[in-house]
Amino acid sequence: MMDQQTHRRRRLLLIGAGHAHAGVLRSIAEMPMPGVEIILVSPSPGVPSSGMLPAWLAGHYRWDDICIDFPSLCRRAGAQFLLEAVSAIDPDASQVTLASGAVLNYDFISLNIGPTLVPPAHAGLKLIPLRPLYQLQQPWQDLQDQVRQLAPGSKFAVLMVGAGAAGVESILAMQHALSVLAPQVQLRFTLAGAGSEILNGIAPIAAHRLERRLAQRGIHVVRNFSALRCEGDAVLADDGRALKADCVFWATAAEAHRWPRASALLVDKAGFVRINHTLRSISHPNVFAVGDCASWDTPLPKAGVFAVRMGPVLAHNLRAVFAGEPLLPYRPQRRFLTLIGTGDENAVASWGIVGFEGKWVWRWKQRIDQRFLAAHR
Ligand SMILES: Cc1cc2nc3c(=O)[nH]c(=O)nc-3n(C[C@H](O)[C@H](O)[C@H](O)COP(=O)(O)OP(=O)(O)OC[C@H]3O[C@@H](n4cnc5c(N)ncnc54)[C@H](O)[C@@H]3O)c2cc1C
């Protein structure tokens, strides 16, 4: 079905309810863009903040407390919210195809679709990918109900595949929640990472503190485990080792969505959209891409803080292209703060080569995350 509407107003499509688009909508709510029809396409109305997701897993928040309500943000910005997913883009024709088959034209488009995860086929194994975040609510609720109802003395094993910050923070949170919920159960937690080190990219001293926490909490760490496939109730590594579990969470490195790579857009080797310093696609100037789905000339860490900081520059540049005005460059910060909760109202901070931890770090993290959410409510 073609987009039959002959739109006199020029159209801006915002694809994905990501961190930067939250900032763009907020900016448009404060200062509208007259003459521009704005449509946000997202497969989910409420989108959890990734920074707060582990604290929700740990049981410190309700789901609604950690979500940004994008339909209401769109209403404030005078934008249309479309509950859909994009399945293809034709940047030469300035068109996207939605999962429903509908086609939308655009004058300018901005992609803030984050990364994805593609776990192996897993018949017979309960496997829950940590992305997309909005799909985690029900599986985690179901798992907690299942474990809570287990008979005293029964065993239950949880495996986290992926030992980056998200995997470590999430397994610590899960261990905290399940131990409180089901003290009668013999719980076993395993964290498997592909490299010899875990938590690459954060200060070694912070990584060391987190490793100590994992050990204190009885979480078994398996290194050099390059997960390849699933068989029965086990995940197998490329060297033939197998890890069995009753439930597997998948938190491996960020992967690019297939549909931008399948288009004429210029992407990097991994499939992320190549952008210039004004956040525009290098191959198609009426396409912008931000956050984890974009590829900078020197690779940026896949972290929400970059997507958040791109928001104001993107908001300015989207106004500028419609007004025919100069664009601003985005300048990524060289160091960034990482705050990793340990599930028990404690957190570890990493800043450059510095690392420290404490209950106060956890409270600091909550203040930052809650301020971000409050700004978009
Ligand atoms: C458990 C966990 C904890 C994390 N904690 C932190 C942290 O504390 N600090 C930090 O900096 N980073 C953290 N990260 C990393 C962070 O989540 C990502 O770097 C960040 O979400 C990237 O932001 P983004 O705006 O690029 O994309 P996202 O936040 O992923 O948003 C992309 C949006 O696009 C939507 N989308 C996807 N495909 C389509 C489609 N085809 N059509 C339409 N919409 C689509 C998605 O549904 C999603 O809402 C964490 C990650 C995880 C998994």
The ligand as an SDF file (V2000), in Angstrom:
LIG
                    3D

 53 58  0  0  0  0  0  0  0  0999 V2000
   20.7080   -3.8350   30.2520 C   0  0  0  0  0  0  0  0  0  0  0  0
   21.4000   -2.6660   29.6090 C   0  0  0  0  0  0  0  0  0  0  0  0
   21.8590   -1.6290   30.4230 C   0  0  0  0  0  0  0  0  0  0  0  0
   22.5200   -0.5300   29.8520 C   0  0  0  0  0  0  0  0  0  0  0  0
   22.9420    0.4830   30.6610 N   0  0  0  0  0  0  0  0  0  0  0  0
   23.5190    1.5720   30.1310 C   0  0  0  0  0  0  0  0  0  0  0  0
   23.9200    2.6750   30.9410 C   0  0  0  0  0  0  0  0  0  0  0  0
   23.7450    2.6560   32.1800 O   0  0  0  0  0  0  0  0  0  0  0  0
   24.5020    3.7420   30.3350 N   0  0  0  0  0  0  0  0  0  0  0  0
   24.6980    3.7820   28.9840 C   0  0  0  0  0  0  0  0  0  0  0  0
   25.2240    4.7920   28.4820 O   0  0  0  0  0  0  0  0  0  0  0  0
   24.3450    2.7640   28.1820 N   0  0  0  0  0  0  0  0  0  0  0  0
   23.7500    1.6580   28.7180 C   0  0  0  0  0  0  0  0  0  0  0  0
   23.3940    0.6190   27.9040 N   0  0  0  0  0  0  0  0  0  0  0  0
   23.6120    0.7300   26.4680 C   0  0  0  0  0  0  0  0  0  0  0  0
   22.4570    1.5170   25.9080 C   0  0  0  0  0  0  0  0  0  0  0  0
   21.2610    0.8060   26.1040 O   0  0  0  0  0  0  0  0  0  0  0  0
   22.5760    1.7820   24.4430 C   0  0  0  0  0  0  0  0  0  0  0  0
   23.8470    2.2560   24.1310 O   0  0  0  0  0  0  0  0  0  0  0  0
   21.5210    2.8220   24.0880 C   0  0  0  0  0  0  0  0  0  0  0  0
   20.2180    2.2920   24.3200 O   0  0  0  0  0  0  0  0  0  0  0  0
   21.6230    3.2640   22.6480 C   0  0  0  0  0  0  0  0  0  0  0  0
   20.6890    4.2890   22.5070 O   0  0  0  0  0  0  0  0  0  0  0  0
   19.9900    4.5720   21.1290 P   0  0  0  0  0  0  0  0  0  0  0  0
   19.1960    5.8050   21.3540 O   0  0  0  0  0  0  0  0  0  0  0  0
   20.9870    4.5540   20.0570 O   0  0  0  0  0  0  0  0  0  0  0  0
   19.0360    3.3200   20.8450 O   0  0  0  0  0  0  0  0  0  0  0  0
   17.9610    2.5990   21.7420 P   0  0  0  0  0  0  0  0  0  0  0  0
   17.8880    3.1550   23.1050 O   0  0  0  0  0  0  0  0  0  0  0  0
   18.2230    1.1400   21.5960 O   0  0  0  0  0  0  0  0  0  0  0  0
   16.6010    2.9580   21.0090 O   0  0  0  0  0  0  0  0  0  0  0  0
   16.3040    2.4880   19.7420 C   0  0  0  0  0  0  0  0  0  0  0  0
   14.8130    2.4150   19.5650 C   0  0  0  0  0  0  0  0  0  0  0  0
   14.5290    2.0880   18.2120 O   0  0  0  0  0  0  0  0  0  0  0  0
   13.4930    1.1610   18.1540 C   0  0  0  0  0  0  0  0  0  0  0  0
   13.5740    0.3770   16.9160 N   0  0  0  0  0  0  0  0  0  0  0  0
   14.4030   -0.6560   16.6640 C   0  0  0  0  0  0  0  0  0  0  0  0
   14.1730   -1.1310   15.4270 N   0  0  0  0  0  0  0  0  0  0  0  0
   13.2020   -0.3690   14.8900 C   0  0  0  0  0  0  0  0  0  0  0  0
   12.5250   -0.3740   13.6430 C   0  0  0  0  0  0  0  0  0  0  0  0
   12.8270   -1.2750   12.7010 N   0  0  0  0  0  0  0  0  0  0  0  0
   11.5510    0.5390   13.4200 N   0  0  0  0  0  0  0  0  0  0  0  0
   11.2400    1.4590   14.3770 C   0  0  0  0  0  0  0  0  0  0  0  0
   11.8450    1.5040   15.5820 N   0  0  0  0  0  0  0  0  0  0  0  0
   12.8050    0.6000   15.8280 C   0  0  0  0  0  0  0  0  0  0  0  0
   13.6730    0.3180   19.4000 C   0  0  0  0  0  0  0  0  0  0  0  0
   12.4680   -0.2980   19.7560 O   0  0  0  0  0  0  0  0  0  0  0  0
   14.1520    1.3420   20.4170 C   0  0  0  0  0  0  0  0  0  0  0  0
   13.0710    1.8930   21.1230 O   0  0  0  0  0  0  0  0  0  0  0  0
   22.7380   -0.4970   28.4550 C   0  0  0  0  0  0  0  0  0  0  0  0
   22.2770   -1.5460   27.6510 C   0  0  0  0  0  0  0  0  0  0  0  0
   21.6040   -2.6130   28.1990 C   0  0  0  0  0  0  0  0  0  0  0  0
   21.1090   -3.7370   27.3060 C   0  0  0  0  0  0  0  0  0  0  0  0
  1  2  1  0
  2  3  1  0
  2 52  2  0
  3  4  2  0
  4  5  1  0
  4 50  1  0
  5  6  2  0
  6  7  1  0
  6 13  1  0
  7  8  2  0
  7  9  1  0
  9 10  1  0
 10 11  2  0
 10 12  1  0
 12 13  2  0
 13 14  1  0
 14 15  1  0
 14 50  1  0
 15 16  1  0
 16 17  1  0
 16 18  1  0
 18 19  1  0
 18 20  1  0
 20 21  1  0
 20 22  1  0
 22 23  1  0
 23 24  1  0
 24 25  2  0
 24 26  1  0
 24 27  1  0
 27 28  1  0
 28 29  2  0
 28 30  1  0
 28 31  1  0
 31 32  1  0
 32 33  1  0
 33 34  1  0
 33 48  1  0
 34 35  1  0
 35 36  1  0
 35 46  1  0
 36 37  1  0
 36 45  1  0
 37 38  2  0
 38 39  1  0
 39 40  1  0
 39 45  2  0
 40 41  1  0
 40 42  2  0
 42 43  1  0
 43 44  2  0
 44 45  1  0
 46 47  1  0
 46 48  1  0
 48 49  1  0
 50 51  2  0
 51 52  1  0
 52 53  1  0
M  END
$$$$
